[in-house]
Structure formats: C-alpha cells, structure tokens
Amino acid sequence: MTTMTTRRAYTAVAAVCVILAGCSSPAPVSDAAPGDPLTRIFEEGRRPAVADLAGTSLDGDAIRLSDYRGKVVLINAWASWCGPCRAEAPELKLIRETWGDRGLRVLGLDNDGSRSAGLAFQKDHHLGYPSLHDPSGKQTLRLPRGLVNTQVMPYTIVIDPAGRVAATRMGAVTRDQLAKIVEPLLPT
C-alpha cells in the first residue's frame, strides 16, 4: 500500500470507530448545566431514583444510602491511586464542614482493590465521612445507566432528601461548583 492509501484506510477505520462509539453510548439522562458540560442538573420532577447502595465501610461498619433519607447526600467515587481524587479531598472536607450542620452528608465510594489502601487515603486526607468499600464495582453497577461514566474518577452524585439524583459531576468537584446545586436542597 502506498502511504496515501494507508492514511485513508486508517482514517476510515477511525471514523467507523467514532461512529460506533457514539451508537453504543447511553443516552444522557439530562442536560448539562449551562457553561459546565461536566455537571448535570435534574429538574425536581425528572430526577432519577438511585438504588439503595449498601455494604461495608472502610472501617468495617455496615452502611446504607437509605440511612441518610431526608438528608442531602453527596456520593463521591474515588480511589487512592487517582490523582484528581487526591486533589479534591480537601474540597470534600470543606464541603462537609460548610453544609454539614444544615444536613448535608458525604458518602464515599472507594474503588480501591485493597481496603488498606483506602483506609490510608481516608486517614491521610482526614476525610471525616464514611466510604463504602466497592473493589468489584457492584455498587457502581447499581447506578442508573448513563448517569455517570463510571470508568472515570472521581465523580460525584448529589442525592436530594427524597433519595433522588439532583445532580452529577464528572471529575474533581469544588465547593463553589456545588453551591448552586446544594444550597437550594438544604433547609434554611
């Protein structure tokens, strides 16, 4: 093959892969927040339900998402090997401190294969909230299809007091990014 023919063949294969990838992607469950394509905000009547995630925390305690019913819950998926997860840890602590007195709860979803790696991360970053240990991804698989890209970490899901998804955020999150989402959900 000539160089030009080889390039055309590679271009054609790449185009087909892009088209097929688009066909296999789940449909988005809501529109992105204006100006922030990594954040999805759901209108109150259109919020998807989330399964009652349950399991064992890194500390060995039984934990269920339904234990937080009536509270605003931030579910944050992380892993100790994830650089952006490490960078956002101080923000999650700040988020908990800012809105914890008003009913916000943070629940981590640790994706480390090793409980000891997760515990070390939790201790090093002074998280101050429990994290479900989910090395096999069973809890992640219970999330509504297309809600978040579970292959990317970190991601955050905001659950309203009724147990429905109010918003999602792909990538590291900051307190300022969440203020417009969390504040209206909390009691005054």
Solvent accessible surface area in square Angstrom, and as a share of the most:
residue,aa,sasa,rsa
1,M,182,0.81
2,T,89,0.52
3,T,91,0.53
4,M,106,0.47
5,T,59,0.34
6,T,40,0.23
7,R,148,0.54
8,R,159,0.58
9,A,40,0.31
10,Y,153,0.58
11,T,92,0.53
12,A,57,0.44
13,V,92,0.53
14,A,55,0.43
15,A,48,0.37
16,V,81,0.46
17,C,76,0.46
18,V,108,0.62
19,I,110,0.56
20,L,111,0.55
21,A,59,0.45
22,G,55,0.53
23,C,102,0.61
24,S,83,0.53
25,S,67,0.43
26,P,59,0.37
27,A,77,0.59
28,P,92,0.58
29,V,60,0.35
30,S,26,0.17
31,D,122,0.63
32,A,50,0.39
33,A,14,0.11
34,P,133,0.84
35,G,88,0.85
36,D,36,0.19
37,P,112,0.71
38,L,89,0.44
39,T,7,0.04
40,R,55,0.20
41,I,81,0.41
42,F,5,0.02
43,E,122,0.55
44,E,134,0.60
45,G,79,0.76
46,R,181,0.66
47,R,41,0.15
48,P,31,0.19
49,A,60,0.46
50,V,17,0.10
51,A,32,0.25
52,D,39,0.20
53,L,0,0.00
54,A,22,0.17
55,G,33,0.32
56,T,56,0.33
57,S,4,0.02
58,L,2,0.01
59,D,92,0.48
60,G,48,0.46
61,D,91,0.47
62,A,98,0.76
63,I,15,0.07
64,R,114,0.41
65,L,8,0.04
66,S,42,0.27
67,D,102,0.53
68,Y,34,0.13
69,R,139,0.51
70,G,51,0.49
71,K,79,0.33
72,V,2,0.01
73,V,2,0.01
74,L,0,0.00
75,I,1,0.00
76,N,0,0.00
77,A,0,0.00
78,W,4,0.01
79,A,0,0.00
80,S,14,0.09
81,W,175,0.61
82,C,7,0.04
83,G,45,0.43
84,P,67,0.42
85,C,1,0.01
86,R,109,0.40
87,A,74,0.57
88,E,4,0.02
89,A,1,0.01
90,P,84,0.53
91,E,50,0.22
92,L,4,0.02
93,K,67,0.28
94,L,74,0.37
95,I,0,0.00
96,R,67,0.25
97,E,98,0.44
98,T,53,0.31
99,W,4,0.01
100,G,16,0.16
101,D,146,0.76
102,R,74,0.27
103,G,10,0.10
104,L,1,0.00
105,R,85,0.31
106,V,4,0.02
107,L,1,0.00
108,G,0,0.00
109,L,1,0.01
110,D,0,0.00
111,N,26,0.14
112,D,3,0.02
113,G,70,0.67
114,S,50,0.32
115,R,88,0.32
116,S,80,0.52
117,A,35,0.27
118,G,0,0.00
119,L,64,0.32
120,A,50,0.39
121,F,6,0.03
122,Q,26,0.12
123,K,155,0.66
124,D,94,0.49
125,H,39,0.18
126,H,125,0.56
127,L,1,0.01
128,G,55,0.53
129,Y,15,0.06
130,P,46,0.29
131,S,0,0.00
132,L,1,0.01
133,H,30,0.13
134,D,6,0.03
135,P,67,0.42
136,S,79,0.51
137,G,15,0.14
138,K,137,0.58
139,Q,22,0.10
140,T,14,0.08
141,L,150,0.75
142,R,108,0.39
143,L,14,0.07
144,P,36,0.23
145,R,188,0.68
146,G,14,0.14
147,L,2,0.01
148,V,19,0.11
149,N,77,0.40
150,T,43,0.25
151,Q,162,0.72
152,V,66,0.38
153,M,38,0.17
154,P,0,0.00
155,Y,1,0.01
156,T,0,0.00
157,I,0,0.00
158,V,1,0.01
159,I,3,0.01
160,D,9,0.05
161,P,48,0.30
162,A,68,0.53
163,G,8,0.08
164,R,99,0.36
165,V,0,0.00
166,A,3,0.02
167,A,0,0.00
168,T,3,0.02
169,R,22,0.08
170,M,33,0.15
171,G,18,0.17
172,A,37,0.29
173,V,1,0.00
174,T,50,0.29
175,R,75,0.27
176,D,106,0.55
177,Q,71,0.31
178,L,3,0.01
179,A,28,0.21
180,K,175,0.74
181,I,15,0.08
182,V,0,0.00
183,E,70,0.31
184,P,104,0.65
185,L,28,0.14
186,L,9,0.05
187,P,90,0.57
188,T,171,0.99
